[in-house]
Amino acid sequence: MFGRPLLMVLLLSPFFHGAYAQIITNADGSPFTAQYCWADTDYGIAGQPGGGVFSGCGVFQQNGNWYFNPVTATQGVSVFPYQCTLTYTVNGSSVNVPVLIWKPVIITPPLQDSFTCTGDFYLHATTLYAGAYKYAWTPAVYLDAPDSPATSGHIAITQTFVLTATDVTSGCTGSDTVEIHRYQMPQITVTSDTVLLPHQSIKLSASGADSYQWSPVFWLDNPQSPHPVATPEAPVTYTVTGTNEYGCTATAQVHIGLHEQLFFPNAFSPNGDGRNDVFRMVNYGFQELLEFRIFNRWGQEVFHTRDGLEGWDGTYGGKPADAGTYGYYVRLRLRDGTEQVYKGDVLLVR
């Protein structure tokens, strides 16, 4: 009456014939983790009853213990999530469990250290695999959008930032670190503004940097020197850009004006003493001389030239002209294209 139920119990028992149910657990005996984030991490695993061997994706034995590594399991794999099988065999019997490995959360290309001279900087990150991610830059206090893959910010000193990206689907994370170096801009000191006479030169000077570039380059003997010589032919503002050892730049400016107002002496004495021997335009600059004529009291032309640096030596027809008053007529084309006429008298003194 009671024999049949007892036989059924014995057949269903895992301890029948000394056999145990085969299971795979984590190394600490907790239920086996069936889903893993892609990471080069060795996870301890165990099988019951003991004494068996593991095979399948990503398993290896070390010092008598068994481990599972997601990176090893997915070598050569490019499509995620990826599922493979882990097998435990003991006493001639095997048990299989499926393992799911989520896509890698990798910042690529890796964040590159950079520098800023002003304190302003920009950060931008992309992930190896597309998908929905949450981003977190730390420390966030220096950043405009610390929860965005792209953000700008401002620092006063060198600062290290860590970006953590979290895959919304799996909860897996990846991170990278970047250092933004803060360098100081050079403090450029330059020659003061000045006014020159036409054809006059001035030695400019800049300091506070390691290299220099002047612009415009017109009328400079060496626009890359800290001390170029300028001989301007028109009013000009020079800008010098100084660069320090870190590549930071700063600029300074110097304005050079030209005193181009012409002056005509009212008398001259061609006596060979080297003083006031020639009547000419004083402060002639970069205008174009169209006419320079001198007439005696009877209207005869005694001198003419188109060379603005040339003057009348007081002779007429190769002989000394008579003392007295002479009239002059000067017509110039200015640098802006307009014409200007000067008329007046000069006294020749003997």
C-alpha positions as a Markdown table, in Angstrom:
| # | Residue | x | y | z |
|---|---|---|---|---|
| 1 | Met | 0.0 | 0.0 | 0.0 |
| 2 | Phe | 2.8 | 2.4 | 0.8 |
| 3 | Gly | 5.6 | 1.1 | -1.5 |
| 4 | Arg | 4.7 | 3.1 | -4.7 |
| 5 | Pro | 4.8 | 6.6 | -3.1 |
| 6 | Leu | 8.1 | 5.9 | -1.4 |
| 7 | Leu | 9.6 | 4.9 | -4.8 |
| 8 | Met | 8.5 | 8.1 | -6.4 |
| 9 | Val | 10.1 | 10.2 | -3.7 |
| 10 | Leu | 13.4 | 8.4 | -4.1 |
| 11 | Leu | 13.4 | 8.9 | -7.9 |
| 12 | Leu | 12.7 | 12.6 | -7.6 |
| 13 | Ser | 15.3 | 13.3 | -4.8 |
| 14 | Pro | 18.6 | 15.0 | -5.9 |
| 15 | Phe | 20.4 | 12.9 | -3.5 |
| 16 | Phe | 19.4 | 9.6 | -5.2 |
| 17 | His | 22.5 | 7.5 | -5.9 |
| 18 | Gly | 24.6 | 10.2 | -4.2 |
| 19 | Ala | 24.0 | 12.8 | -6.9 |
| 20 | Tyr | 23.5 | 16.5 | -6.3 |
| 21 | Ala | 21.7 | 19.1 | -8.5 |
| 22 | Gln | 24.3 | 21.1 | -10.4 |
| 23 | Ile | 24.2 | 24.9 | -10.2 |
| 24 | Ile | 26.5 | 27.8 | -11.0 |
| 25 | Thr | 26.9 | 30.6 | -8.4 |
| 26 | Asn | 29.0 | 33.6 | -7.8 |
| 27 | Ala | 32.2 | 32.9 | -5.9 |
| 28 | Asp | 30.6 | 34.0 | -2.6 |
| 29 | Gly | 27.7 | 31.6 | -3.1 |
| 30 | Ser | 25.2 | 34.2 | -4.1 |
| 31 | Pro | 23.0 | 33.6 | -7.2 |
| 32 | Phe | 24.9 | 33.8 | -10.4 |
| 33 | Thr | 25.0 | 37.2 | -12.1 |
| 34 | Ala | 23.5 | 36.6 | -15.6 |
| 35 | Gln | 24.1 | 40.1 | -17.0 |
| 36 | Tyr | 27.4 | 42.0 | -17.0 |
| 37 | Cys | 28.7 | 45.4 | -18.0 |
| 38 | Trp | 31.6 | 45.2 | -20.5 |
| 39 | Ala | 34.7 | 45.7 | -18.3 |
| 40 | Asp | 38.1 | 44.1 | -18.0 |
| 41 | Thr | 37.2 | 42.7 | -14.6 |
| 42 | Asp | 37.6 | 39.1 | -13.3 |
| 43 | Tyr | 34.5 | 37.9 | -11.5 |
| 44 | Gly | 34.8 | 34.9 | -9.3 |
| 45 | Ile | 32.4 | 32.0 | -10.1 |
| 46 | Ala | 31.7 | 28.6 | -8.4 |
| 47 | Gly | 29.9 | 25.4 | -9.2 |
| 48 | Gln | 28.0 | 23.0 | -7.0 |
| 49 | Pro | 28.8 | 20.3 | -6.3 |
| 50 | Gly | 32.5 | 21.2 | -6.3 |
| 51 | Gly | 35.3 | 19.7 | -8.1 |
| 52 | Gly | 34.0 | 20.3 | -11.6 |
| 53 | Val | 35.4 | 22.4 | -14.5 |
| 54 | Phe | 34.1 | 25.4 | -16.3 |
| 55 | Ser | 34.1 | 26.0 | -20.1 |
| 56 | Gly | 32.5 | 28.5 | -22.4 |
| 57 | Cys | 32.9 | 32.2 | -23.0 |
| 58 | Gly | 35.3 | 34.2 | -20.9 |
| 59 | Val | 36.1 | 31.6 | -18.2 |
| 60 | Phe | 39.6 | 30.8 | -16.9 |
| 61 | Gln | 41.1 | 29.2 | -13.8 |
| 62 | Gln | 43.8 | 30.8 | -11.6 |
| 63 | Asn | 45.2 | 29.4 | -8.4 |
| 64 | Gly | 42.5 | 26.8 | -8.2 |
| 65 | Asn | 39.7 | 29.4 | -8.5 |
| 66 | Trp | 37.4 | 30.0 | -11.5 |
| 67 | Tyr | 36.7 | 33.4 | -13.0 |
| 68 | Phe | 34.6 | 35.0 | -15.7 |
| 69 | Asn | 35.8 | 38.1 | -17.6 |
| 70 | Pro | 33.4 | 40.1 | -19.9 |
| 71 | Val | 36.2 | 41.5 | -22.1 |
| 72 | Thr | 37.7 | 38.1 | -22.7 |
| 73 | Ala | 34.2 | 36.7 | -23.5 |
| 74 | Thr | 33.7 | 39.3 | -26.2 |
| 75 | Gln | 37.0 | 39.3 | -28.0 |
| 76 | Gly | 36.3 | 40.0 | -31.7 |
| 77 | Val | 32.7 | 40.9 | -31.0 |
| 78 | Ser | 31.3 | 44.2 | -32.3 |
| 79 | Val | 27.6 | 43.8 | -31.9 |
| 80 | Phe | 26.1 | 44.3 | -28.4 |
| 81 | Pro | 24.3 | 43.3 | -26.3 |
| 82 | Tyr | 26.1 | 39.9 | -26.7 |
| 83 | Gln | 24.9 | 36.6 | -25.3 |
| 84 | Cys | 27.0 | 33.5 | -24.8 |
| 85 | Thr | 27.0 | 30.3 | -22.7 |
| 86 | Leu | 28.9 | 29.3 | -19.6 |
| 87 | Thr | 29.1 | 25.6 | -18.9 |
| 88 | Tyr | 29.9 | 23.7 | -15.6 |
| 89 | Thr | 30.7 | 20.0 | -15.8 |
| 90 | Val | 31.0 | 17.7 | -12.8 |
| 91 | Asn | 30.7 | 14.0 | -12.3 |
| 92 | Gly | 30.1 | 13.6 | -16.1 |
| 93 | Ser | 27.1 | 15.9 | -16.1 |
| 94 | Ser | 26.9 | 19.5 | -17.3 |
| 95 | Val | 24.8 | 22.6 | -16.7 |
| 96 | Asn | 24.6 | 25.6 | -19.0 |
| 97 | Val | 23.7 | 29.2 | -18.2 |
| 98 | Pro | 23.3 | 32.1 | -20.6 |
| 99 | Val | 25.4 | 35.2 | -20.0 |
| 100 | Leu | 24.4 | 38.7 | -21.4 |
| 101 | Ile | 27.1 | 41.3 | -21.8 |
| 102 | Trp | 26.0 | 44.9 | -22.4 |
| 103 | Lys | 27.8 | 47.2 | -24.9 |
| 104 | Pro | 31.0 | 48.9 | -23.8 |
| 105 | Val | 30.7 | 52.5 | -22.4 |
| 106 | Ile | 33.9 | 53.9 | -23.8 |
| 107 | Ile | 34.7 | 57.6 | -24.3 |
| 108 | Thr | 36.4 | 57.8 | -27.7 |
| 109 | Pro | 38.5 | 59.4 | -28.8 |
| 110 | Pro | 40.1 | 59.6 | -25.3 |
| 111 | Leu | 39.9 | 63.1 | -23.8 |
| 112 | Gln | 43.0 | 65.1 | -24.5 |
| 113 | Asp | 44.7 | 67.4 | -22.0 |
| 114 | Ser | 44.8 | 71.0 | -23.1 |
| 115 | Phe | 45.5 | 74.5 | -21.9 |
| 116 | Thr | 43.9 | 77.9 | -21.7 |
| 117 | Cys | 45.4 | 81.3 | -21.5 |
| 118 | Thr | 42.2 | 83.3 | -20.8 |
| 119 | Gly | 40.7 | 80.7 | -18.4 |
| 120 | Asp | 38.0 | 79.8 | -20.9 |
| 121 | Phe | 37.9 | 76.3 | -22.3 |
| 122 | Tyr | 35.6 | 73.8 | -24.1 |
| 123 | Leu | 35.1 | 70.1 | -23.5 |
| 124 | His | 33.5 | 67.6 | -25.8 |
| 125 | Ala | 33.1 | 63.8 | -25.6 |
| 126 | Thr | 31.6 | 61.1 | -27.8 |
| 127 | Thr | 31.0 | 57.4 | -27.1 |
| 128 | Leu | 32.1 | 54.3 | -29.0 |
| 129 | Tyr | 28.6 | 53.0 | -29.4 |
| 130 | Ala | 25.5 | 55.1 | -30.1 |
| 131 | Gly | 22.6 | 55.1 | -27.6 |
| 132 | Ala | 21.0 | 57.1 | -24.8 |
| 133 | Tyr | 23.5 | 58.2 | -22.1 |
| 134 | Lys | 23.5 | 60.3 | -19.1 |
| 135 | Tyr | 26.6 | 62.5 | -18.6 |
| 136 | Ala | 28.2 | 63.9 | -15.5 |
| 137 | Trp | 31.3 | 66.1 | -15.5 |
| 138 | Thr | 33.0 | 66.8 | -12.1 |
| 139 | Pro | 33.7 | 69.2 | -10.5 |
| 140 | Ala | 30.6 | 70.8 | -12.0 |
| 141 | Val | 31.1 | 74.2 | -10.4 |
| 142 | Tyr | 33.4 | 75.4 | -13.2 |
| 143 | Leu | 31.2 | 74.2 | -16.1 |
| 144 | Asp | 28.2 | 75.7 | -17.9 |
| 145 | Ala | 26.5 | 72.4 | -18.7 |
| 146 | Pro | 28.0 | 69.6 | -16.5 |
| 147 | Asp | 25.3 | 67.1 | -17.6 |
| 148 | Ser | 26.0 | 67.4 | -21.3 |
| 149 | Pro | 28.7 | 65.7 | -23.5 |
| 150 | Ala | 29.8 | 69.1 | -24.6 |
| 151 | Thr | 30.3 | 72.0 | -22.2 |
| 152 | Ser | 32.3 | 75.2 | -21.8 |
| 153 | Gly | 33.8 | 76.6 | -18.6 |
| 154 | His | 36.2 | 79.0 | -16.9 |
| 155 | Ile | 39.0 | 78.3 | -14.5 |
| 156 | Ala | 41.5 | 80.4 | -12.6 |
| 157 | Ile | 44.0 | 77.6 | -12.0 |
| 158 | Thr | 44.8 | 74.2 | -13.6 |
| 159 | Gln | 41.9 | 71.8 | -13.0 |
| 160 | Thr | 41.3 | 68.1 | -13.6 |
| 161 | Phe | 37.8 | 67.0 | -14.8 |
| 162 | Val | 36.3 | 63.5 | -14.8 |
| 163 | Leu | 33.5 | 62.6 | -17.2 |
| 164 | Thr | 31.2 | 59.7 | -16.3 |
| 165 | Ala | 28.8 | 58.4 | -19.0 |
| 166 | Thr | 26.0 | 56.1 | -18.0 |
| 167 | Asp | 24.1 | 53.9 | -20.5 |
| 168 | Val | 20.4 | 54.5 | -19.8 |
| 169 | Thr | 19.4 | 51.0 | -20.8 |
| 170 | Ser | 21.9 | 48.9 | -18.9 |
| 171 | Gly | 23.1 | 51.3 | -16.2 |
| 172 | Cys | 26.7 | 50.5 | -17.2 |
| 173 | Thr | 29.2 | 53.3 | -16.9 |
| 174 | Gly | 32.4 | 54.5 | -18.4 |
| 175 | Ser | 34.7 | 57.4 | -17.6 |
| 176 | Asp | 37.7 | 59.4 | -18.7 |
| 177 | Thr | 39.8 | 62.2 | -17.2 |
| 178 | Val | 41.1 | 65.4 | -18.7 |
| 179 | Glu | 43.4 | 68.1 | -17.3 |
| 180 | Ile | 43.0 | 71.7 | -18.4 |
| 181 | His | 46.2 | 73.7 | -17.7 |
| 182 | Arg | 45.8 | 77.4 | -17.0 |
| 183 | Tyr | 48.6 | 79.5 | -18.2 |
| 184 | Gln | 49.1 | 83.2 | -17.9 |
| 185 | Met | 49.0 | 85.6 | -20.8 |
| 186 | Pro | 52.1 | 87.8 | -21.4 |
| 187 | Gln | 52.0 | 91.4 | -20.2 |
| 188 | Ile | 53.2 | 93.4 | -23.2 |
| 189 | Thr | 54.8 | 96.8 | -22.7 |
| 190 | Val | 55.3 | 98.9 | -25.8 |
| 191 | Thr | 56.7 | 102.3 | -26.9 |
| 192 | Ser | 54.5 | 105.3 | -26.2 |
| 193 | Asp | 52.6 | 107.0 | -29.0 |
| 194 | Thr | 54.7 | 109.7 | -30.8 |
| 195 | Val | 54.7 | 112.1 | -33.8 |
| 196 | Leu | 57.5 | 112.2 | -36.3 |
| 197 | Leu | 58.7 | 114.5 | -39.0 |
| 198 | Pro | 58.6 | 113.2 | -42.6 |
| 199 | His | 61.5 | 110.8 | -43.3 |
| 200 | Gln | 62.3 | 110.5 | -39.6 |
| 201 | Ser | 62.8 | 107.1 | -38.0 |
| 202 | Ile | 62.1 | 105.7 | -34.6 |
| 203 | Lys | 63.2 | 102.5 | -32.8 |
| 204 | Leu | 60.1 | 100.8 | -31.4 |
| 205 | Ser | 60.3 | 98.6 | -28.4 |
| 206 | Ala | 58.2 | 95.7 | -26.9 |
| 207 | Ser | 58.8 | 93.6 | -23.9 |
| 208 | Gly | 57.1 | 91.0 | -21.8 |
| 209 | Ala | 57.0 | 88.0 | -24.2 |
| 210 | Asp | 59.3 | 85.5 | -25.8 |
| 211 | Ser | 58.6 | 86.3 | -29.5 |
| 212 | Tyr | 56.9 | 89.2 | -31.3 |
| 213 | Gln | 55.1 | 90.0 | -34.5 |
| 214 | Trp | 54.3 | 93.5 | -35.6 |
| 215 | Ser | 51.6 | 94.5 | -38.0 |
| 216 | Pro | 51.2 | 96.0 | -40.5 |
| 217 | Val | 54.7 | 95.3 | -41.6 |
| 218 | Phe | 55.0 | 98.4 | -43.7 |
| 219 | Trp | 58.0 | 100.6 | -43.1 |
| 220 | Leu | 59.5 | 98.3 | -40.5 |
| 221 | Asp | 63.0 | 96.9 | -40.9 |
| 222 | Asn | 62.2 | 93.7 | -39.0 |
| 223 | Pro | 58.6 | 93.0 | -38.0 |
| 224 | Gln | 59.6 | 90.0 | -35.9 |
| 225 | Ser | 62.0 | 91.9 | -33.7 |
| 226 | Pro | 61.2 | 93.3 | -30.3 |
| 227 | His | 63.0 | 96.5 | -31.4 |
| 228 | Pro | 62.2 | 97.2 | -35.0 |
| 229 | Val | 63.1 | 100.5 | -36.6 |
| 230 | Ala | 60.0 | 102.3 | -38.2 |
| 231 | Thr | 60.3 | 104.9 | -40.9 |
| 232 | Pro | 56.6 | 105.5 | -41.7 |
| 233 | Glu | 55.4 | 107.4 | -44.8 |
| 234 | Ala | 52.0 | 108.0 | -43.3 |
| 235 | Pro | 50.4 | 108.0 | -39.9 |
| 236 | Val | 50.2 | 104.4 | -38.7 |
| 237 | Thr | 49.1 | 102.3 | -35.7 |
| 238 | Tyr | 51.3 | 99.3 | -35.1 |
| 239 | Thr | 50.0 | 96.3 | -33.2 |
| 240 | Val | 52.5 | 94.0 | -31.7 |
| 241 | Thr | 51.5 | 90.4 | -30.7 |
| 242 | Gly | 53.7 | 88.8 | -28.1 |
| 243 | Thr | 53.8 | 85.1 | -27.4 |
| 244 | Asn | 55.1 | 83.5 | -24.3 |
| 245 | Glu | 56.6 | 80.0 | -23.7 |
| 246 | Tyr | 53.2 | 78.5 | -23.3 |
| 247 | Gly | 51.8 | 79.8 | -26.6 |
| 248 | Cys | 49.7 | 82.4 | -24.9 |
| 249 | Thr | 49.4 | 85.7 | -26.8 |
| 250 | Ala | 48.6 | 89.3 | -25.9 |
| 251 | Thr | 48.7 | 92.5 | -28.0 |
| 252 | Ala | 49.7 | 96.1 | -27.5 |
| 253 | Gln | 49.5 | 99.1 | -29.9 |
| 254 | Val | 51.6 | 102.2 | -30.6 |
| 255 | His | 50.4 | 105.1 | -32.9 |
| 256 | Ile | 52.9 | 107.1 | -34.9 |
| 257 | Gly | 51.7 | 110.3 | -36.3 |
| 258 | Leu | 53.4 | 112.5 | -39.0 |
| 259 | His | 53.8 | 116.2 | -38.7 |
| 260 | Glu | 53.3 | 117.1 | -42.4 |
| 261 | Gln | 52.5 | 120.8 | -42.2 |
| 262 | Leu | 54.7 | 122.6 | -44.7 |
| 263 | Phe | 56.7 | 125.7 | -43.8 |
| 264 | Phe | 58.2 | 128.3 | -46.2 |
| 265 | Pro | 61.0 | 130.6 | -44.8 |
| 266 | Asn | 60.3 | 134.3 | -45.5 |
| 267 | Ala | 64.0 | 135.0 | -46.3 |
| 268 | Phe | 67.3 | 133.3 | -47.1 |
| 269 | Ser | 70.9 | 134.4 | -47.7 |
| 270 | Pro | 72.9 | 132.3 | -50.2 |
| 271 | Asn | 76.3 | 133.5 | -49.0 |
| 272 | Gly | 78.0 | 130.1 | -48.6 |
| 273 | Asp | 78.1 | 130.0 | -44.8 |
| 274 | Gly | 76.1 | 126.8 | -44.7 |
| 275 | Arg | 73.2 | 128.5 | -42.9 |
| 276 | Asn | 70.0 | 129.2 | -44.8 |
| 277 | Asp | 71.8 | 129.2 | -48.1 |
| 278 | Val | 68.9 | 127.6 | -50.0 |
| 279 | Phe | 65.2 | 128.4 | -50.2 |
| 280 | Arg | 63.2 | 125.2 | -50.0 |
| 281 | Met | 60.1 | 123.8 | -48.5 |
| 282 | Val | 60.6 | 122.8 | -44.8 |
| 283 | Asn | 59.1 | 119.5 | -43.6 |
| 284 | Tyr | 58.4 | 118.2 | -47.1 |
| 285 | Gly | 57.0 | 114.7 | -46.6 |
| 286 | Phe | 55.4 | 112.2 | -48.9 |
| 287 | Gln | 53.2 | 114.4 | -51.0 |
| 288 | Glu | 53.7 | 114.5 | -54.8 |
| 289 | Leu | 55.2 | 117.8 | -55.9 |
| 290 | Leu | 53.6 | 118.9 | -59.1 |
| 291 | Glu | 55.1 | 122.4 | -59.4 |
| 292 | Phe | 57.6 | 124.6 | -57.5 |
| 293 | Arg | 58.3 | 127.9 | -59.3 |
| 294 | Ile | 59.9 | 131.1 | -58.3 |
| 295 | Phe | 59.4 | 134.5 | -60.1 |
| 296 | Asn | 61.2 | 137.8 | -59.9 |
| 297 | Arg | 59.4 | 141.1 | -59.6 |
| 298 | Trp | 58.9 | 141.3 | -63.4 |
| 299 | Gly | 57.2 | 137.9 | -63.5 |
| 300 | Gln | 60.2 | 136.0 | -65.0 |
| 301 | Glu | 60.6 | 132.5 | -63.8 |
| 302 | Val | 64.0 | 132.1 | -62.2 |
| 303 | Phe | 63.6 | 128.6 | -60.8 |
| 304 | His | 61.4 | 125.5 | -61.1 |
| 305 | Thr | 61.6 | 121.9 | -59.9 |
| 306 | Arg | 59.4 | 118.8 | -59.2 |
| 307 | Asp | 61.8 | 117.5 | -56.6 |
| 308 | Gly | 60.4 | 118.4 | -53.2 |
| 309 | Leu | 63.8 | 118.1 | -51.5 |
| 310 | Glu | 65.4 | 120.5 | -54.0 |
| 311 | Gly | 65.6 | 124.3 | -53.3 |
| 312 | Trp | 66.6 | 127.5 | -55.0 |
| 313 | Asp | 70.2 | 128.5 | -54.4 |
| 314 | Gly | 69.6 | 132.2 | -55.4 |
| 315 | Thr | 71.1 | 132.0 | -58.9 |
| 316 | Tyr | 69.5 | 132.8 | -62.2 |
| 317 | Gly | 71.1 | 131.9 | -65.5 |
| 318 | Gly | 74.1 | 130.5 | -63.7 |
| 319 | Lys | 74.8 | 133.9 | -62.0 |
| 320 | Pro | 73.8 | 135.2 | -58.5 |
| 321 | Ala | 70.3 | 136.8 | -58.7 |
| 322 | Asp | 69.8 | 140.3 | -57.4 |
| 323 | Ala | 68.8 | 140.8 | -53.8 |
| 324 | Gly | 65.1 | 141.6 | -53.3 |
| 325 | Thr | 61.7 | 140.0 | -53.0 |
| 326 | Tyr | 60.7 | 137.0 | -55.1 |
| 327 | Gly | 57.4 | 135.2 | -55.4 |
| 328 | Tyr | 56.9 | 131.4 | -55.2 |
| 329 | Tyr | 54.1 | 129.1 | -56.4 |
| 330 | Val | 53.9 | 125.5 | -55.1 |
| 331 | Arg | 51.3 | 122.9 | -56.1 |
| 332 | Leu | 51.2 | 119.5 | -54.3 |
| 333 | Arg | 49.1 | 116.4 | -54.6 |
| 334 | Leu | 48.4 | 115.1 | -51.1 |
| 335 | Arg | 48.3 | 111.5 | -50.1 |
| 336 | Asp | 44.5 | 111.5 | -50.3 |
| 337 | Gly | 44.6 | 112.5 | -53.9 |
| 338 | Thr | 43.6 | 116.1 | -53.4 |
| 339 | Glu | 45.7 | 119.1 | -54.6 |
| 340 | Gln | 46.9 | 122.0 | -52.5 |
| 341 | Val | 48.5 | 125.3 | -53.6 |
| 342 | Tyr | 50.9 | 127.5 | -51.6 |
| 343 | Lys | 51.8 | 131.1 | -52.7 |
| 344 | Gly | 54.0 | 133.6 | -51.0 |
| 345 | Asp | 57.0 | 135.9 | -51.1 |
| 346 | Val | 60.6 | 135.3 | -50.0 |
| 347 | Leu | 63.3 | 137.9 | -49.5 |
| 348 | Leu | 66.7 | 137.1 | -51.0 |
| 349 | Val | 69.4 | 138.8 | -48.8 |
| 350 | Arg | 72.9 | 139.6 | -50.1 |
